[in-house]
Amino acid sequence: MASAIGMVEARAFTAAIAAADAMLKAAQVTLSGPVKRVDPGLMTVTVTGGVSAVRAAVDAGAQEAARVGELVSAHVIARPGDDIDGLLR
């Protein structure tokens, strides 16, 4: 398990892909699984890595999602519990 999980939720697939791109370019983080469709048009991008890297990635992804489409939420969980890993796959 990584030391942090970061999530950016955006309305529109394009905004989610743009957020994922920005997140991966901003810091040394790993994309955790595919971009998940929560509802039609509501997508979540999840990354893992070190706490500071994930925070930087989420900040960049949130900014890009808001620029391209609609940012719904962004959140970082530092030191997640071991059982959380199963929810991300």
N, C-alpha and C positions, 0 to 999 in steps of 0.2 A: 504494500500500500504506500502510495506517495504521501508526502507530508502535508499536502493541501489539494483541495478540489476547487475548481472555479467553474461557474456556470453563467452563461449569458443566454437570456431568452429574448427572442425577437419575433415580431409579427412579420412574416414573409420569408420565404426561402432565400431570396437574394440577400436580404439583410443578415440572415444567419450565416450564409457562406462568406459574406464579406467580414463578419465578425470573427469567424473561425480563422480566416486568412490573417487578419490583423493580430489575433491572439498568438498564432504560431510564429509570426514574424517579430513580435514584440519581445518575446522572452523564450528561454529554454523550457518549454512545456511540451507535454504529449497530449495529443487529441485522444480522448477516452471514448472509443467507439464512434459510431456514426452520428451525424446530426440527427437528433430525435424529434419526430413530429409529435407534438403534444395534442394539438387540435388542427383542423385544417388551417393552415397559415400560421400556426404558432410553433416555433422551432426552438430547441434548446441545444446549445453547444457546450460540451463539458471538456475541460482540460485538467491534467494533473501535473504535479511537480513540486518544487520547493515553494514555500510560502511567499517569499518576495517575488519570485518569478510568476507565480499564479496571480498574485495581486496585480502585477504590471500587465499581464496578459488580459485579465478581465477588464481592467481600466481601458486598455486599447480596444478590446472587442466591443465593450459597451459604447464607447465613443463612435466607433465605426457603424455599429448597428443603428444608432440614433441618426447618424448622417445619411445612411442609405435607406432606412425604413423606419420602423418603430421599435424602440427598445422597450421591452416589457419589464425585465428585471435583470440584475446582475448580482452575484453573491460569491463569496469565497468562504470555504470551510477549512480552517487550519486544523491539522491533526484529526482527521475524521476517524471514527470508529472502524475496526477491522471489517465488520459486516457490511459496511457501506459499499465496499468494492463490488459485491454481487449486484447491487442496484444499477451500476454503471454499464453493465455489459448487456 
